[in-house]
């Protein structure tokens, strides 16, 4: 069997065109930690949108437990990585580091077998539905209209904007922007909102009822997902679906969220929750609780595993990641009629690092 000869790690930082903001955070760049797993001259690509600290952790702790292993034994490598970070703690940087390596190993295995990653994982659908996501609170009204129009032009029937501006202190502005979005997209398109945990509990209920009057069908993180009982109470008091889970890093977190009945749809991020290996298990966990799963951001990483999950509702087609992925990688999928279609003719996840183009963004 081929063995993993090396893990090559690089870090890229891409500035946003302008500072961007949601309800609780402002940022001006996106950092991408890229891992290439190499066996017999074949390169598997994985990455995570995270801090450069992930690169250090991969080099310090994960390289030695992955290199030299059977390149087909991805689950074995995953288990060894989880054991290796025991004293570092599973949430956060450690799980995002594992995610980048795990995604690279799955891509490598598929490429060695000369099949698409969707085929290797067991494809159950040819296309995966997506929703346009961005709608940052920092956008001008004109910019918001242009972004929404772009998604509609791409055939998307679901879009999401940010609310809870300035930690929920501009509720009137939130409602104004939701009205603007509804006016722009019309009545046939679903409208989602994401508060990023910025509202207080009763405020979230009040806002949720007003959003419902404007046809909002998805209320993401109305309050912090750390407070599952509060989240469950809000879910019972508002008519639209409540979603959360993007900050889940292991199966136990998602089990607690499901058991508490805090969400109508479970979100999970393959670039955070320790990769494809764990993401597939999270989807199975959601199904066991009668829930759909939605892929949070990282659409280029989610398309193939998403096509292998029966209870997938949709993937988030995140504006920032659309831009960054096209700058760094070739083979990025184009949305068609509101869906992404993994290419069965391209081995692995279909992505390759554009080395010469990416070099200008490299910081490590």
N, C-alpha and C positions, 0 to 999 in steps of 0.2 A: 504494500500500500504506500502511496505517496505520503511524505511527512511534511509538516510545516517547517520550512527552512528558516524563515525570518518574519518578524513583524516590523514594518517600516512605518514610522509615525511622523506626521508633519502637522503644523498648525497654521491656519490662515485666518486673517481678520479682514472683514469687508465692511467699510463704513456705509451707513445709510445715506441716502441723498440728503435727508434732513433729520434732525432728532425726531424720534417717534415715541409715542406714549400710549399706555392703556389707562385703566383706572387707578393703578397702584404703582406703576413703574415707568421710567423714561430711559431710553437707550439710544446710542448713536452708532452702534456697530454690531455685527454678528461674528462670533468666533466659531470656527469649525475645526475640530480635531479629527484628522483623517488617519485611518489605519489601512495599510495594505499587507495582507497575509500572503506570503509567497511560498509556493511549492512547485517544484519541477519547472520553474520559469513562468508559472501561471500566477497572476496577481488577483486576489480577491479584495474588493473595496468595501470599507465600512467607515462610518463617521458619526460624530455626535456634535450637536450645537452646544458647546460648553466652554468652560474655562481651560486655558492652557495647562492648568494643573493636572488635567486628565492625561496629558501626554507624559508627564513625569511619573504618574502612578503606573501607567502602562509599561513604561520602560523599567521602573523599579520592581514591580511585583508580577506583572502578567506575562511578560516576554518569556521568562524562564519556565513558566508552567505550560505554555502553549507550544513553544518551539520544540521540535523533535517529536511531537505527537502525530498520530495518524490524522491526516488532513480530513478524512471522512468522519472522524469521531467528534463532531461539533458539540454534541451534548456532553461528552466526557470532558472536553476542554472547558465548557461553560461551568461545569461543576467544580473543576479544579480552580478556575478563576475565583469563584465564589468562596471557596475555602481559603484561597490565598489572601483575600482582603478582609478576613475575619476581624482582625484587630483594628482595621481602619474604619469599620462601620459600613453597612450596606447602603444606606440612602445617599443620594447626592453624587458627588464626584466619583465614588467607587463604581456605582451602578452605571453611570454614563460611560465610564472607561470600559467596563465590560461590554456595554452595548456596542461601542465602536468595533471592538475586536470580534464579538459574536457575529455582527452583521458581515464583517469581512470574511470570517470563516465560512459562513453559509454561502456567500458569493463565490468563494474559492471552491467549495465542494461542487457547486452547480457547474462552474466553469470546467473543473476537472472532468466532470461527467458529461460535459457538452450539452447541458439542458438549461432551460430557463429556471430561475429560482422558483417561479410560480409552479412550474411542473414538478420540481423536486419536492416542494412542500405539499403538493396535492391540490391542484387548482380546482375550485368548485364554481368559479364564475370567470367569464372572459373579461369583464370590466368591473371597475369599482367606482361607485358614485362618489363625487366630491362636492364640497361646498366652498365658495369663495370666502376667504377670511382675511381680515385686515381691519378696515374701518377705524383706524387709530383715532384716539381723541385729539391728537395733534394735527389731524388733517383739517384743512379749510373746507368749507362747504363745497366749493368747486372741486377740490381734490377728491372728496368723498363721492360726489356724483360721478366723476370720471372713473374712479375705481369700481364702483358698483356697475356702471355701464360696461366696463371691460369684462366683468364676469358674465353679465347677461349676454354679451356678444359672443362669449365662449360657450354659450349654451347651458350655463349653470342655472339650476332652478332653486338653489339655496344659497343664501349669503349671510355673513355674520359681521356685526360691527361691535366695537368696544363701547361699554357704558361705565357708570360709576366714576365718572371723571373726577379727579382730585379726591379720591377716597370717598366718593359719594356725596361730596359737598355741592355739586352742581346738577342736582336732580332735574331742574327745569331744562338745562342744556341737554341732558341725556334724552329727555322726552322729545325735545326739538329735533335732535339728530335722528331718533328713531322714526319720527314723523317724516323727516326728509328722506330717509332711506326707503320707507314704505311708498312714498310718493314716486320715488325714482324707479323702483323695481316693479311697481304695479302689484296687483292683487294675486297674481298667479304664482309668484315666486315666494318661497318660504323665507322668513326673516328670523335670524338668530341674534341673540345678544350675549355678550360675555362681560361680566362684571369683575373678573379677576379677584374675587373675594373682597371687593371694595365697599359693599353695603353693610349696614347693621341689620340684624335679623328682622325686626318689624319693618324697617325701611325697605328691605328686600321684598317683603310681601306686598307692601303698598306699591312699589315700583312694578313688581311682577303683574299685579292686577291691571295697572295702567298699560303696561306693555302688551298684555293679552288683548286689550281693546284695540290695539294697533296691529293685531294679527301675529304677534311674536309667538313662535312655537317651540323655542329652545332657549332656556335660561341657564347659562353656564356660570358656575361658581358664583352664585348670588352672594354668598358669604364664604369665608375661608373654608376649604375642604378639611382643615384640621378639626373642625367642630361638626362631627358627623350627626350628632343628635339635633343640632340646630338646623343643619342642612336638610335632614329628614323632615323636620317640622315645616320648613318652607316648602318643601316638595308637596306636602299634603295640603298646603294652603293656596297654591297657585295652579292654574289650569294647564300651563304648558309643561313640556318635559324639562326636568332639571338634570343637568349633567355636570360631572366633575371626574377627576382622576389623573389629570396631567402631571401631578406631582407624586404619583405612585412609583416606587422604585423596586418593590418586590411583591410577590404573590400575597403575602400576609396583609399588606396595606389594602389591596383590592378586595380581599376576603372580608375585611372589617367594613369596607364601604358597602359591599353588597349586603352583608348581614344586617347592617343598620338601616337598610332600605332608604338610603340617602339619595339615590339617583334613579332616573328612568333609563338612562343610557350611560354605560361605563366608558370613560375615556382612558386610553393608555397610549403612551408615547414610546415607540420602539427605540428611539435614541436616548431614552432615559431609563426605561425599566429593564435594563440589562439585556437588551437586544431582542432579536427575533425569537430565540428559544423561550424566553419568559413571556413575551407578548402573545405567543400562540397559547400558552397556558392561561394567561389572563383572559383571553377570549373564551376558552373552554370554561373557566370559572364563571364568567358572566352568563354563559348559556345555561350553566347549572342553576343559576339564580333567576332564570327566565328573562335575562337582559340582553340587549344588543351591545356591541362594542363599537366605538368610533376611534379612529386613529388620530391622535393629536399632532398637528404640524408634521414636519418631516415627510412630506408626501412622496418624495423620491425613494425613501426607505420603506414606506408602508405599502406601496402599490402591490408588490409581489406577495408578501404575507397576507395582505388584506384580501387578495383574490383567492386565498386558500382557507378563508374563515367563513363558515356558513352564516353566523349571526352578526356579520359586519353590517352596520347601518350606512356608514359613509366615512370618508377621510377628509380631514381639514386641508384645504389647498391654501397654504399660508403665503401671503404676499411676499414677506421677507425671504422665505426659503425658496420661493420661485426664482427670485432675482439672484440670490447667492448660488443656488445650485447651477444655474445656467452659466454663471461666471467661472465656476470651478470644475464642472463635470460635463462630459459629453453623454449623449444618450438620455437626457432628461425627457420624460414623457410629456406630451402635449395633451391638455384636456380636450376631449371631443364630446359634444352633446352632454356635458356635465359629468363626464367619467374619464378615468384613466384606464388604458388598456395595455397591460404588460405584453411586451413583444415576445412571442414564443420562439422566434428565430434567433434571438440574441441570448447567448449563454449567460447565466448568472442574473444579476439584477439589471443588466444592460448599461451600467454606468462605468465610465472610465475617467480618471483624473486628467484634466487638461493641463499637463505639467507646465508648459511654457506660459500659458495664459494665467495659471494660478500663481506663478512665481512672484508676481508683483504684490500679491496679498499675503505672502508667506512671512510669518514672524518667528517661526521655529522650525 
